[in-house]
Amino acid sequence: MHYPSIIKNNLFSAAVCALLVAAPAKATIYDEAVSGDLSNDKGAPTALTLTPGSNSVIGTVNGFAPGTDPQDWVSFTIPTGFVMTSYINSKYDSTDPQGFTGFQFGSSFSGDEFVAISYAGYAHFGFAATNPDGNPVPATTVGLNLLPLMADPSFAPGTTGFTPPLAAGTYTFLIQQGNPVTTGYQFDMTLRSVPETGSSLCLLGMGGLAILVLRRRLGYLDRRIR
């Protein structure tokens, strides 16, 4: 059966649209090996704005004295119309089994970072992390989305709490290694639109195209029957 050019064009557009929906963008928004050390000052964290798709931050910390870089402070801004759905500990390289990460609402961190109430959520991360969730067996967090765990009061007790995903706004995160060992890490933050405009329009367009093709096929069959 012959399809006119308008349908062929729509088929091509639908295919491109489906690829865009299926393959979100990935970007490294900060790498200490390239851009230098992240801020060590909770009152003036390194400010980064997240973009749609996956956003990676790569760095190292090496503990309190005799270490010289125990803490990395970074603020993530989520633009209006988007939410952050994941905070994935994608890499961990250290002789210490775990590090610590947590966050607070706002563009800087106020209060004592060594008490739970200062955080909206927190977690230990690493290849054998121990968290206060009642699990006596240390577990790896590599490849794990920490955001829903950080929101769980049984996993992160004593916090002010939050409900994932994180809405538009600015949040200050701490990445810490307390022991004097070099610890490399990578965290990936995933951002999606609310609603997912591109996905919705693509699905709507593909649905409309399917109806158009079906109508043409039915019309073709009807002409043959007659």
ABEGO torsion letter per residue (X at the ends): XBBBAAAAAAAAAAAAAAAAAABBBBBBABBAAAAEBBBABAABBBBBBBBBEBBBBBBBBAEBOABABABBBBBBBBBBGBBBABBBBABBBBABABBBBBBBBEABBBEBAABAAABABBBBBEABBBBBAGBABBBBABGBBAAAAAABAAABBGBAEBBOBBBBEBBBBBBBBABBBBBBBBBBBBBBBOBBAAAAAAAAAAAAAAAAAAAAAAAAAAAAAX
